[in-house]
Amino acid sequence: TTRLRMANPHTPADSLPAQLRELLGAAMRAHQSGDLYDADLLYAAALRMDPDNPKALRLRGILARERGDLDAALALLRRAQTVAPDDPEPLNEIALTQMAAGELQAAEHSLRQSLAGNAGSTRTLVNLGALLQHRGHLQTAIDCYRQALAREPGDLHLQCNLAKALADA
């Protein structure tokens, strides 16, 4: 098996070697169709080709969370965050995994850390708003939703989140 090293962890998918791009594409299709076993095998094969591929690490971490293996999910996602420290997605997924484990304070910390590194992440703002709303911090949740809506004013899901938080308040 060839081991690839990418100089930039944010290399666009179309600049990946064809075999790795095909493996990731097949893994994502299997994952999206619910074939988690094959998806896991394909993500593993992609990681054998490029052990530091942040996308493969992140997606395999998400898959591990979906299968209920939260320890493996956190390990993969933390590795993805280490190899791509400027990418907000691994920290966002770490937070979702921490929430799944009931570690709400840790999840809030991860989301805030992600926002500190990438203040433009609407998805992170929405996740933080949902977490804060769940924890009863309604005004701060409302603020998060409003910031997210300022960036994506037509998002109906966000509008519903804000309306629910306002009703709760």
N, C-alpha and C positions, 0 to 999 in steps of 0.2 A: 504494500500500500504506500502510495506517495504521500508524504507529509508536506503540506503547503504552508508557507508563511506569508501573510499579507502585511504589507507595511502599514496600511491604513485600515483600521477595523470598520470604518464606515464606507468601504469600497462599495459602489453601486452594484446591485445584483448582476447587471449585464457585463460587468468587468470581471466577474468571478470565472474561474476555469469552467469550461462547458460541463464536465462531468460533475463537479460540485454543484453547479447551478441546477443540473437535471436532478441530482439527488435531493436537494432542498425542495425543488418544485414537487417531486413525487411525494416527499415526506409531508409537505403542507397539504397536498390534495388528500392523502390518506388521513391526516389529522382532521381536516375539515369534514371528511365524510364519516368520521367516527371510528375509523379503523386504527385504533390507538396502538395495537401491537405492531403492525407494519410500519406505522409512522415512527414509532420508537426505534425500530431496526434501521430505518432509513436515516433518521437523525444521527444515530450512532455511527453509521457508515460515513456520513458527512463529517462528523467530528473526528473520525479516524484519518480522513484526508486532511482536515484542517482543525486541529484541536482547539485553536483559539478563535474559531469563527463565532462572533458574537450573536449572529442571528440563529445559528444552529443551537448554540448554548441556551439562548433565551427561549426558543420554541420548544426545545426538549424539556426545559424547566417548566414551561406552561403545561406541557403534556404530563409531566410527573405530578404536578399539582392536581390536574384533572383526574389522574388515577389515584389520588389520595396519598401519594408519597411526598409529604411536605418536606421532609429532610433532604431528599434528593433534589426536589424542586429548588429549595433555597441554595443548596450547594451549586447547582448549575447556574442559577440566576446571579449569584454572587460572583461566580467566575466570569459570566458575561459582563457584569458591571466592572470587574477588574480590567478586562481586556478592552472595554469600550467605555471609559469613565465619563465621556462627554455625552453619551447616549442616555436620555432619560427613561427609556423603556425598561431596561433591566431593573432599575430601582422601583419603578411603578409596579412591575410584576412581583418584585420582592415584597412590596407592601400588600399586594393582593394575597400573596401566599401567607404573609404574617396574619392578615385578617382571617384567612381560612383556618389558621392555627389558633385563633382567639387572642393573638398578641396585638391588641389594638394600639397600645402606646408605641410599640416598635413600628407598627404600620404607619402611624401618623408621623413618626420621626423619618421614616424612609420617604414618605411623600413630600414632606417639607424639605428634605435633603435634595430630592429630585427637582423641586421647584427652585431651590437656591441655585442649582446648577443650570437649570433651563427654565427660566420664568415664563417662557412662551408655551409651555405644555398644557394645552387645554384639557387633555385626558387626565393629567395628574391633578389639575384643579378640580375636575368633576369628582374624581375618586376621593380627594381630600374632603370635598364638600359632603359627599355621601357618608364618609366615616364620621365626620364631625356631627352631622345630622343624627346619625345612629347613636352617637355618644351624648346627644342632648345639647351640643354647642350650636344652637340654631342660628344665632346672628353671624357667627363666623362661617357657618355653612352657607348661609344666604350670600355673604360677601364672596365666597368662592364661586358660587353659581353665577352671580352677577358678573364677576370678572370673566368667567368662561363665556357667558352670553355676549359680553362686549366683543369677544373675539369671533364668536359664531352665533350671531343674532337669530338666525333662522332655524336653529336646532330645536326641534320640537321636544326631544327627550330632555334637553337641558331646561327648557321652559317648564316642563312638567315637574322636574326636580325642584326648581325654584318655587313653583306654586305649592308643592307639598311642604317644603320647608317653611314658607310663609304661613301656610295654614297651621302647621305645627306650632309656630311661634305665636 
